[in-house]
Amino acid sequence: MVDYRISLYQASRHRIQVQVTIPTPEDETILRIAAWRPGRYEEGNFSRLISNLQAYHGVQRMTTQKISKNEWMVDTSHVDEIHVSYLYYGAELTAGNTYLDEQKLLINPVNLLVYSDYIINDEINLSIEVPATWILAGLEHKPDGKALFSGLEEAFDTPILASPSIASYSYNIADYRFYIHSVGSHGIPHEQLVNDFKKFTEKQVRAFGEFPTACFSFLLIGVNERYLHGVEHLNSTVIVLGPTEDWATKRYESLLAVSSHELYHVWNVKTIRPLEMLPYRFNRPTYSRLGYVYEGITTFFGDYYLLTGGLITSERYLQLLEEQIQTHVDNVGRFNYSLGDSSIDTWVDGYVKGTPGRKVSIYNEGCLMAFILDAKIREATNHKGTLQHLMNRLFYEFGLKQKGYSESDLLVLLNAISGIDFTGLFRQYIHAANGYESLLQEAFAFYGIELKQEVPAELHKALLGIKILTKGEKTFITDIAPGSPAEVGGLSEGDEITSINEYAITDNLSEALASCAHELLMLSIRRRGEIIEKTLPLVQRTFYPKIKLNMIATEQHQIKKNRQLFGV
């Protein structure tokens, strides 16, 4: 057994101490920290958080050298084991990080524990030293709540939350036990929280027929600032949401949505995995073109089961789809980079916006593609088949058998369920860069829903072709539409607009444009500290059309049936 000892070295400065004894059967031993973590499909840099890494055999200090981004080489000639000790800086609280302060400890073992290849399949024990008044959560699925694991992959997939003030509730769905643990005074009545979590949980369990594990925990952490992040695990999810004081009101839907999303991941990516991710390989990125499946389809069903669980209205569900379509049509990247290529490049440049118009989102475009596929399957089978049937087949034929699936497997199952060939659609819309507007029009027509593009109310979008971000009294350009006056006139993302036609801009950009909408525009911008004058010609068209979905009044029996069977 390999015993890791985790202790609070200096909570006020976010420092954690980790100690472990590792066998060393060879003359040189490579110590590693994971190069990425499941739930965040990008390369990580966790070694930057590690300091004072030392290796000893007895009292003898061993020669240790950093040899790569996430590896150290230790001279272990003539010794059979080494004791490794280091400090970890856990100062950034996200759902996927390891974090420590005076009131809480969040352990994500995947980015905290240094390991060697010799112990990957060994039994792992985590000894966690916290104050006696602190409570541990996240180990409910383990016998006696002990942090004892069959190997590193299981340990890496088990976050642990510790705090003196954890509120805990539980509920059952069939024979499965679910826990809700929360840190932060959120003000939600526990009966409401449990009842609403039960609704989307029951819908998902019923859709698949069974749950992959006997016990599951929601680890909810409240923060003061506006924030939202969730990470999936087989037996739990960690969700960080803020501000905590808004959980019961303005942020309640967000809490339900991210929780539903992360729960669906227990099937889709924790159990049903692409071939490349079975098993996980932690020492290097695990590139996959199937991000639109493990994130996009999950996004679709996360919201869908809020709808069918009665947690959001049909009108709100259509608003969520409007927002996703808006993101799609606003992003010129849909014509530059395919969904499959964008899946690869989450590993390259992460989840940040990056180069303007370069790529699309596996979450957003993946969700829209899931909606399209579901509508096509329903139409072809008269609702005898749905996209959920695809996920069920993947679960039983691949996930439960611990087999990874490929895109070819996906197509075979889609074609079998629907009776139609999706090869051409995949080639044109997943493997190539194209907009989804025509596919979406067809999908919504199936439900008697009109997809319209209207002139946006914001004049800076309509006339100039820009999106903006206001910080205090400063207005910055964040996006520029191709062919717009902003692009033709030489504006750039990041420019601060200081005046238009000598009208000083504080937080009144639309007001300034309304007074000179038919003139040649003279803009003063601040770029890297320099004031630059730009002239923008106005053109006879508008930009950034506003997406609107309208449920058409109809007496057509088939459309009413389609709506009823989908749930709107």
N, C-alpha and C positions, 0 to 999 in steps of 0.2 A: 504494500500500500504506500502511496505517496501522500504525505501529509503537508499541506500548505497551512501556514499560520498567518492570519491576517489580523493586524492590530491597528488601533488608532494612535499613530505616532504623534501627531500634532493637529488636532481637529480644527483649531482656529486658523491654521494655515493650509488646510486641506491635504495634509500629508498622511499617507497610509504606509505602514511597513509590511512587507511580505517576506516570509522566510520559507525555504523548502529544501529538503535533501533529495538529491537526484543521483541515481546510479550512473557510473561512468565506465562502461566496459572497454572503451577504446582510449587511445592516447590523446585524442583531441575530441572535445565535446562542444557541439554547437547549441547554444541557448537561444531561444526564439521568443519573440512576442508576436501574436497573430498579425498578419498583414492586412486583415479586414475583419469585419464582424458580420454575421448573418443579420439581415434586416436593414443593412446599409450597404448597398451593392456598389461600393467604391473602395479604392485603396485607402487604408488607414495609415496613420503615423503615430502609433501609440508609444513607440520607444522614446519620443520626445518628452513623455511624462515620467520617465524612469530616471532616477539619479542614485548615486552611491551604490551601484551594483557591484557586489563583491562576492567572490567564491573562495571557500576555505575547505581544507581537509584537516580536521582537528583544529589546531592553532595555526597551521600553515596556510598562508594566503596564496592562492593559485594565480598564475599569470592569465589575465583576461584582456581580450582585445575586441573592440567593435569592428566587425568586418562587413556589415551591410546596414541598410536602413533599419532592419528589425532583427539583427543577429549579432551575437557575441561568440567569440571562440575562446575556450578555456583549455589550457594545457593540463590534461588529466593523466599524463603518463605516470604509471606506478601507483595510482590511487583507484579505489573501487567505487567511491562516491564523493560528492562535494555538497557542501552546505551553501546555498545561495541566499543572499540577503540584499534587499534594495528598498528604496523609498519610491512611492508613487504619488504624483501630484494630481489629486482629484478635485479640480476647482471649477469645472464646467458641468453644470447640471443639465443633461439631456437624458432622454429615455435610454440611450445606448451607451452612455459613459459610466465610468466609475466616479463617484462623488462622495465627499465627506465635508461636513461642517459640525458645529456643536450639537445640532438637533437631529441629524440624519446621516445615514451611510447607505449609499446605493452601490452594490457590488455587481458589476458585469464582468464575470470571470474571464470572458474572452479577451478583454483588453487590459486586464490586470495581471494575469498569471503568466510568468515566464516559464517555458517548458523546454524539454528536449524530445527528440524523436523516440528515445528509449522508453518514455513513460506515457505515450499517447494512448495505449490500450490498457494501462495499469489502473487499478482501483485508486480513486482520488478521494481524499478527505480534506474538507476545508474546516479548519478550526478558526472561528471568528471570535475575537476578544473584544467585547463591547461592554459598557457599563451594565450593571445588574438590572437597572430599571428599564433598559431598552428591550424592545420586542423585535423578534425576527419574523419576517413574512416572506413568502415565496417558496417555502419548502414543504408546503402542505401535501404535495404529492409523494414525499419521501417518507419511508417508515420512521416513525417517532420524530419526524421533522429534522432528521440529521442530514448534514451536508455531505453525504457519502455517495459517490458516483462510480459507474462502471467503467468510465474512461473519460478522457479529456473532452470529447465532443459533448457528452451529456453535461459535464461540469460547465463547459463554455456556454451551454444553452440554458443555464439556470441562474437568472439574476436573483439577488437577495436584497431585501430592503430592511433596514434596521432603524428604529427611532423610539424614543420614549412615549410618543403620542401617535399610535396607529389605531384608527377606528376600523373594525372588521365586521363584515356581514357575510352571509352565505345563503345559497339556495340550491335546490336540486332540479335537474331536468332529467327525467327517467332515472337511470342509475348513476348519473354523473353529478359530481359535486363541484360547485363553483363558489369561489370566494372573492369578495371585494374588500381590498385593504386600501385605506386612504390616509395620507398625511396632509394636513392643512384643514382649516375650518371653512368648509365649503357651504354649509348651511342647507344642504339638500336633505329632506327627511329620509331616513334610511328605508322606510317602506316604499317611498317613491323610487328611490335608486334601485332597490332590489327588484321591484315589480317591472320597471322599464328594462333593466338588464335581462330579466327573464324573458321578456317578449322577443327581443332579437335573438337571444340564445336559442330559445325554443324553435324559432323559425329556421335557424341554420341547422340545428341538430336534426330536425324533422326532414329537411331537404336532403341531407346526406344519409339519414337512416341510422347513423351512429357517430360517436365522438371518438377521436383518435386516442384519447387518454382518459383515465378515470377521474382525474381531478385537475382543475384549472383555476388560476388566481389572476385577478386584475390588480396590479400594483399601481395605484393612482397617487401622483405627487402634485401638490399645488404650489405655484410660484406667484410672485407678486406682479411680474410684468406679463404683457400679452405674449403668449407662447403656446405652441401645440406641437407635440412630438410623441409618437408611439413606436414601439418596437415589438415584434412578434417573437414568441418562443413556443415550444411545444406544450409546456405545462403552465405558461403564464404570459402576460404582457406587461410591459412597463409603459405608463402614459404620464407625461409631464404636461400640465395644462395651466394656463394662467390668463388673467388674474384669478386667484382662488375665490375672491369675493364675488365673482361673476358666474361661478359654476352653476348656481341655482337659477340664473336668469339668462343673461346674454350668451353664456358659454355652454349652456346645458346641451343644446343640440350638438355642438362640437364634441362634447364628452361622449355622447351616445354614438356619434358617427365614427370617431376614432376607435372606440371600444368595439363596435360592430366590425369595423375593418380589420382590426388586429385579431379578433376571434376567428374570422373567416380564414385568416392566414394559418390557423392550426391545421386546417386541411390543405390549403393552397400555399405551399412552399415549405411548411414544416413537415408535411407528410407526402404531398404530391410535389416532387421535385424534378426540375430539368436534369437530364443525364449528366450535365457538367457539374452539378452540385451534389451528387450522390457517389461517394461520401463528400462532405465538406473538406476542402484542402485549405488550411488556414495559413500556410506559409507563402501563398501567392494569390493574386486576384483570380477569381473564378468567372471568366467571361462567359456570358450567355446572351443570345439574341432573343430570349423568351421573356424579357422583363414585362412585356405587354400582357403576358399570361399571369405571372405570379404577383404583379402589382396592379395592372390594369383591370383584370377580371375581378380581383379582390376589391378594388375601389368600386366597381359597378355593384357587386353583390353587397358590400358593406352598406351602401345607401339603399339598395333595393329592399333589404330585409328590415330597414327602418320603416319603409313605406308599407310593406305587407304586414309588419308587426304593429301598425297603427301608431307609430311614434312620430311620423311626419305625415302631412296631408299630401294629396295628389298635387295640389298647387305648389307646395314647397318642393316636392320631388322634381317637378318640371323646372322650377327655378334653379335647382342644383344642376340639372342638365343644361339649362341656358348658360350658366356660368362656365361650364366645361366647354360648350360649343363656342362661347365668346373667346375663351382662351385659345381655342384652336384657330378660329378665323383671324384673330389678331396676330398670330405667330406665323411670319413668313417662312419660318423654318420647316413648315409642312411641305414646302416645295423644294427644300434643299437637302433634307436628310430623312431617310426612311425610319419607320418605327423600329424595325429590327436593328438598324445601325445605331439608333439612339439608345437601345437597350445595352449595346456594347459600351457606349460612351458614358453611361453613368459611372462605369468603372474608371474612365479616363479623367473626367472633369467633375465628377460628383453630381450633386443635386443643385448646384448654383446655376444661375442664369447663363453665365459664360458669354461667349461671343454672340452678339445680337443676331437673331434669325438663323442660328446654326443648326438647331435640332428641335425635336419635339419631346414631350414628356411621356414616359412609360405609364405614368399614372393617368394623366389626362386623356391622351390619345388612346391609351390602352382601354380606358373605361368606355370611351365612345365606340371603339371597335367592338367591345363586348356587347354594348347595347345593339349595335348593328347586327352582329352575329346572332344574338338572341332573337331579334325580330325576324331575320331570314329563316332561322330554324322553325320558329313558330308558324310562319306563313307557309313554309313548305310542308309542314306536318299537320296543319290545322291544330296546333298547340299540343299535339301528342309528344313532341320533343321540344326541349328548351336548352339554353346554354347550361343550366344546372345539370341536365342529363349528361352533358359532356364532362362536367366536373365529377359527377358520380362515377362515370366510367373510368376516369383517370384515378380516382380514389381507390376503387376496388381492383382495377386491373394493373395499376402501377404502384400507387402509394402504399397500400397494405402489403404488397408483395416486395416492398423496398426495391422497386425498379425505377430508374429514371426514365422520363419520357423525352422524346425528341419532337421537333416540329412535324416530322413525317407522321409520327404516331398521332399527333393532334389532328392533322388533316384526315387521316384514315377514320378516326372516330367521328369527326365532324361530318364527313361525307356519309358515314353509315347512319348516324342519327337523323340527318336531314333528308337523305336521298338525293342531294344535289352536290355538285363538285365545287369546292371552295378554292381550288388551286389558282384559278385566275384572279380571284379577289385577293388572295395572299400575295400573288406576284405583283399586282398593281398597287395595293394599298398598305402592305406590310413590308415587302421587300423593296419597294420603290417609293419615292417621295411624291406624294399627291395629297390634295385636300380631300376631306371627307364629305363636303357639302352635299354632293349628289346622293351619296349613300345614306346620309342622314335624312334627306328629304324623303327618300323611299321608305326608310324605317318608320319615320313619324307618320307618313301617310297611311301606313298599316293600322295605326291607332286613331286615324282621323284627327291628327294634330298638325297644325300649320306651322312651318318654320319660316319666319320672316326676318329680313334684314332691314332695319330702320336707320334713319339718320340719328347719330348720337346727340344727346342734349348738350354735351360738353363741347363748346366751340373750339377749344384747342385740339380736340380729337378730329372733329368734322372738318375744320378749315385748314389747320396747320398740319394735321397728320402726326400729332405727337401725343404721348402719354406723359404725365408729370407726377412728381412726388414733391409735396410741400413739407418743408421742415422749418417750423417757426414762420418767419416772413420770407423765406427763400424758396424759390420754385426751380426744381431741377427736371431736366428731360430724362426719361427712363427708356422710352421706345420711340422709334421713328418709322412711319409707314413708307414702303417703297413708292417712289414717284410722287411723293407728297411735296408741298412747298417747303417743308422743313428739310427734306433730303436735298431738293434742288437748290435751296438757298444756303446749304453748307452747315446746317446745324448738326450736332453730335450728341449721342447719349452721354449724360453727365454734365452737359452745359447747364449753367444757372442763368435763367432769363431774368434780367434786371429791369428792362423797360421795353415797351412797345410804343413806337411813335411818341417817344419821350414821356409816356405814361408809366410812372414807376410801378413795378410789380412787387407786391408783398404777398397777399393771398387772394388777389383779385384778377387772375388771368382772364377768366371768362368775361368779367366786366370790362376789361380793357379791350378785348376783342370785339365785344358787342358794339362798342362805340366806333370801331373802324373796320368793320367786317368787309367793306367794299373798297378799301383803299390798298395801295401798295404798303406793305408792312416793313417798318424799320425796327429791327430788334437790336438791343444791346445785350450781350451775353458775357458771362464771366467764365473763362476756360483756363484752368490751371493758374488762376490768379490774375490773368490778363483780361481786360475789357476789349471785346471785339464787336464791331458793328456788322450786321448782316441784313440784307434786303431780301424779303420773301415775296415772290409773286403769288397771287391768289389764282386758283384754277376753278373751272366749272365742274367740280366734282367734290364729293365728300369722302372721308376716310374713317376707318375703324367703325364699320356699321354695327349698330346695336342689334343683338340677337334677341328674338322674341318668339316664344312658343305659345300658340293659342289652341285650345281645345275647341274644335269646330262642332257646333250644334248639328246633330245628325239623328236620323231615324233608321239608318242602315243597320240591319240586324247584325251583320258580320263585324262591323266596326265596333258596335256596342259589346259584342261578345269578346272581341280582341282586347278591348279596354278592361272588361271585367276579369278575364283570365290572366291578364298581366298584373292588374291591381290598381289601375288608375280610374 
